[in-house]
Amino acid sequence: MRYPAAEKLEIIRLVEQSHLPVRRTLRHLGIPPSTFYRWYERYQDGGPEALEDRPSRPGRVWNRIPEAQRGRILDLALAEPELSPRELAVRFTEQERYFVSEASVYRLLKAHDLITSPAFVVVKAADEFHTKTTAPNQLWQTDFTYLKVTGWGWFYLSTVLDDFSRYVIAWKLCTSMAASDVTDTLELALAASGCTQARVRHRPRLLSDNGPSYIADELAKWLGANGMEHIRGAPCHPQTQGKIERWHQTLKNRILLENYYLPGNLEAQVADFVEHYNRRRYHESLNNLTPADVYFGRGQAILLERERIKRQTIQQRRLLHHSQAA
């Protein structure tokens, strides 16, 4: 039970004026002797004001982000409102060379009412793919998605996505979903990945759904001629191609906010977003690296540098806390 400062002072007066021994008086009052002597010591040192309850939390946290850095985080959030707290934390760490966590950025933005509710419904898929890849160009995922151009009709985006790094290797905006469109995209992917110039032990395997263009004999012959194995997912189970399905959702959430009246405009928007997705968008499933970082083998060096920045930042906060407490 907590007693106000006035009641503590009254108890001290009663004990001082009582003709009974201190312990007997405290027993009648129901106050433990250790508690009373702690009150009495504080009363003698600081008077009645010292009997006020002290907050249990420390007045200063050693690892609190300095105000200057908090202001820079807010400036970055206002300058790039499309970034999530996770992406802001990574972007700030790399740009300012000062580590902040996702949770810290989220709390700071929430305190300033800068957190918005999700604008899109997330499509759920399986948690993990049952056979994981261990390096780029082991498995490629491919699929079509629909995009509309006003006055022109529907166009179909064919994409080849690296399973390990989520890197968009090649894409093509098509007017149909024929097997020839698939082979054209795969030829672009082979050229972009260097698999046609370098001698490799195994060509990438191809994972697709059971669409007409993917079960066509023309595609099977092309894959056989190029030494590529073809894997098809179970019918009516899109989570098998969960990574490329998630890519389609991410793409559409961004570029379908506008209407397009010329195919060239749509193609330019897709190209810009592919560049952003590959080289600037941090993936949570890739330890907040970009697909290009993982695909081109820069990921481990970046993670080590971030860990070094984190240790240096923590040390700076400790030193700042000690200097303010001294």
VENDA-V474042 format. One record per residue. SS is DSSP state (alpha for helix, beta for strand, coil for the rest). OMEGA is omega in radians with two decimals (* if undefined). D_CENTER is the distance of its C-alpha to the mean C-alpha in whole Angstrom. Layout:
<<SS	OMEGA	D_CENTER> <SS	OMEGA	D_CENTER>>
This chain:
<<coil	3.14	44> <coil	3.14	44> <coil	3.02	47> <coil	-3.11	47> <alpha	-3.13	48> <alpha	3.12	51> <alpha	3.08	52> <alpha	3.12	51> <alpha	3.12	54> <alpha	3.10	56> <alpha	3.10	56> <alpha	3.11	57> <alpha	-3.14	60> <alpha	-3.14	61> <alpha	-3.14	61> <alpha	-3.06	62> <alpha	-3.08	65> <coil	3.09	66> <coil	3.12	69> <coil	3.05	67> <coil	-3.05	65> <alpha	-3.07	61> <alpha	3.11	60> <alpha	3.11	62> <alpha	3.13	61> <alpha	3.10	58> <alpha	3.10	58> <alpha	-3.13	60> <alpha	-3.12	57> <coil	-3.13	54> <coil	3.06	53> <coil	-3.13	52> <alpha	-3.13	54> <alpha	3.10	51> <alpha	-3.12	49> <alpha	-3.11	52> <alpha	3.06	53> <alpha	3.08	49> <alpha	-3.02	50> <alpha	3.11	53> <alpha	3.09	52> <alpha	-3.14	49> <alpha	-3.14	52> <alpha	-3.11	54> <alpha	-3.01	52> <alpha	3.13	50> <coil	-3.09	53> <alpha	-3.13	52> <alpha	-3.11	48> <alpha	3.14	47> <alpha	3.09	47> <coil	3.13	44> <coil	3.10	41> <coil	3.11	39> <coil	-3.11	35> <coil	-3.12	33> <coil	3.13	30> <coil	3.13	31> <coil	-3.11	31> <coil	-3.14	29> <coil	-3.02	26> <coil	-3.07	26> <coil	3.11	22> <coil	3.11	22> <coil	-3.14	20> <coil	-3.09	23> <alpha	3.14	24> <alpha	3.13	24> <alpha	3.10	20> <alpha	3.10	19> <alpha	3.11	21> <alpha	3.09	20> <alpha	3.12	16> <alpha	3.11	18> <alpha	3.12	19> <alpha	3.13	16> <alpha	3.12	15> <alpha	3.14	18> <alpha	-3.12	19> <coil	-3.05	15> <coil	-3.13	15> <coil	-3.12	13> <coil	3.06	10> <coil	3.08	7> <alpha	3.11	7> <alpha	-3.13	4> <alpha	3.09	6> <alpha	-3.14	9> <alpha	3.14	9> <alpha	-3.13	8> <alpha	-3.13	11> <alpha	3.14	13> <alpha	-3.08	13> <alpha	-3.11	15> <alpha	-3.04	17> <alpha	-3.10	18> <coil	-3.12	18> <coil	-3.02	17> <coil	2.93	15> <coil	-3.13	13> <coil	3.09	10> <alpha	-3.13	8> <alpha	3.14	10> <alpha	3.13	13> <alpha	-3.14	11> <alpha	-3.14	11> <alpha	3.14	15> <alpha	3.13	16> <alpha	3.13	15> <alpha	3.12	16> <alpha	3.12	20> <coil	3.06	20> <coil	3.13	20> <coil	3.10	17> <coil	3.12	15> <coil	3.10	16> <coil	-3.13	16> <coil	-3.11	14> <coil	-3.05	17> <coil	3.09	16> <coil	-3.10	17> <coil	3.07	15> <coil	-3.10	17> <coil	3.08	17> <coil	3.11	18> <coil	-3.09	18> <coil	-3.08	16> <coil	3.02	17> <coil	-2.97	20> <coil	3.09	23> <coil	-3.03	24> <coil	3.03	21> <coil	-3.09	21> <coil	-3.12	22> <coil	3.09	22> <coil	3.05	22> <coil	2.97	24> <coil	-3.12	25> <beta	3.07	24> <beta	3.03	24> <beta	3.14	23> <beta	3.13	25> <beta	3.05	25> <beta	2.95	27> <beta	-3.03	25> <beta	3.03	28> <beta	-3.04	27> <beta	3.02	30> <beta	-3.08	32> <coil	-3.14	35> <coil	-3.13	38> <coil	-3.12	37> <beta	-3.04	36> <beta	2.98	33> <beta	-3.02	32> <beta	-3.13	30> <beta	3.08	27> <beta	-3.05	27> <beta	2.97	24> <beta	-3.04	24> <beta	3.07	20> <beta	-3.04	20> <coil	-3.04	19> <coil	-3.02	18> <coil	-3.03	16> <coil	-3.13	15> <coil	3.08	17> <beta	-3.05	19> <beta	-3.11	23> <beta	3.09	25> <beta	-3.14	25> <beta	3.06	29> <beta	-3.00	30> <beta	3.04	33> <coil	3.11	35> <coil	3.10	36> <coil	-3.11	34> <coil	3.11	37> <alpha	3.12	36> <alpha	3.07	37> <alpha	3.11	34> <alpha	-3.13	32> <alpha	3.09	34> <alpha	3.13	34> <alpha	3.13	30> <alpha	3.08	30> <alpha	3.07	33> <alpha	-3.13	31> <alpha	3.12	28> <alpha	3.13	30> <alpha	-3.10	32> <alpha	-3.11	28> <alpha	-3.12	27> <coil	-3.11	31> <coil	3.12	32> <coil	-3.13	35> <coil	-3.09	36> <coil	3.07	35> <coil	-3.11	37> <coil	-3.13	34> <coil	-3.12	35> <coil	3.00	33> <coil	3.13	32> <coil	2.99	29> <beta	-3.11	29> <beta	3.10	28> <beta	3.14	26> <beta	3.03	27> <coil	-3.07	28> <coil	3.10	32> <coil	-3.09	33> <coil	-3.10	36> <coil	-3.09	35> <coil	3.09	34> <coil	-3.10	37> <coil	3.13	39> <alpha	3.14	42> <alpha	3.12	41> <alpha	3.14	37> <alpha	3.12	39> <alpha	3.14	41> <alpha	3.13	39> <alpha	3.11	36> <alpha	3.13	39> <alpha	-3.11	41> <coil	3.05	38> <coil	-3.13	37> <coil	3.09	34> <coil	-3.09	33> <beta	3.08	32> <beta	3.11	30> <beta	-3.13	30> <coil	3.12	28> <coil	3.14	30> <coil	3.09	31> <coil	3.09	30> <coil	-3.07	26> <alpha	-3.13	24> <alpha	3.05	21> <alpha	3.06	23> <alpha	-3.01	21> <alpha	-3.06	18> <alpha	-3.14	16> <alpha	3.04	18> <alpha	3.09	19> <alpha	3.06	15> <alpha	3.12	16> <alpha	-3.14	19> <alpha	3.13	17> <alpha	3.13	14> <alpha	-3.06	17> <alpha	3.10	19> <alpha	-3.10	17> <alpha	-2.96	17> <alpha	-3.13	21> <coil	3.02	23> <coil	3.12	23> <coil	3.03	26> <coil	-3.11	29> <coil	-3.08	30> <coil	3.08	34> <coil	3.12	34> <alpha	3.13	33> <alpha	3.10	32> <alpha	3.11	30> <alpha	-3.12	28> <alpha	3.12	28> <alpha	3.12	27> <alpha	3.10	24> <alpha	-3.13	23> <alpha	3.13	23> <alpha	-3.10	22> <alpha	3.08	18> <alpha	3.10	19> <alpha	3.11	19> <alpha	-3.10	16> <alpha	-3.08	14> <alpha	-2.91	15> <alpha	-3.09	15> <coil	-3.07	13> <coil	-3.12	10> <coil	-3.13	7> <beta	3.10	6> <alpha	-3.13	4> <alpha	3.11	8> <alpha	-3.10	9> <coil	3.11	8> <coil	2.97	6> <beta	3.04	10> <coil	3.08	11> <alpha	3.14	14> <alpha	3.10	16> <alpha	-3.12	16> <alpha	-3.07	16> <alpha	-3.10	19> <coil	2.98	21> <coil	3.14	20> <coil	-2.96	19> <alpha	-3.06	16> <alpha	3.12	17> <alpha	3.13	19> <alpha	3.13	16> <alpha	3.10	14> <alpha	3.12	18> <alpha	3.09	18> <alpha	3.11	15> <alpha	3.09	16> <alpha	3.10	20> <alpha	3.14	18> <alpha	3.13	17> <alpha	3.13	20> <alpha	3.14	22> <alpha	3.12	20> <alpha	3.11	21> <alpha	3.10	25> <alpha	3.13	25> <alpha	3.10	24> <alpha	3.14	27> <alpha	3.12	29> <alpha	3.12	29> <alpha	-3.13	29> <alpha	-3.14	32> <alpha	3.12	34> <alpha	3.14	33> <alpha	-3.09	35> <coil	*	38>>
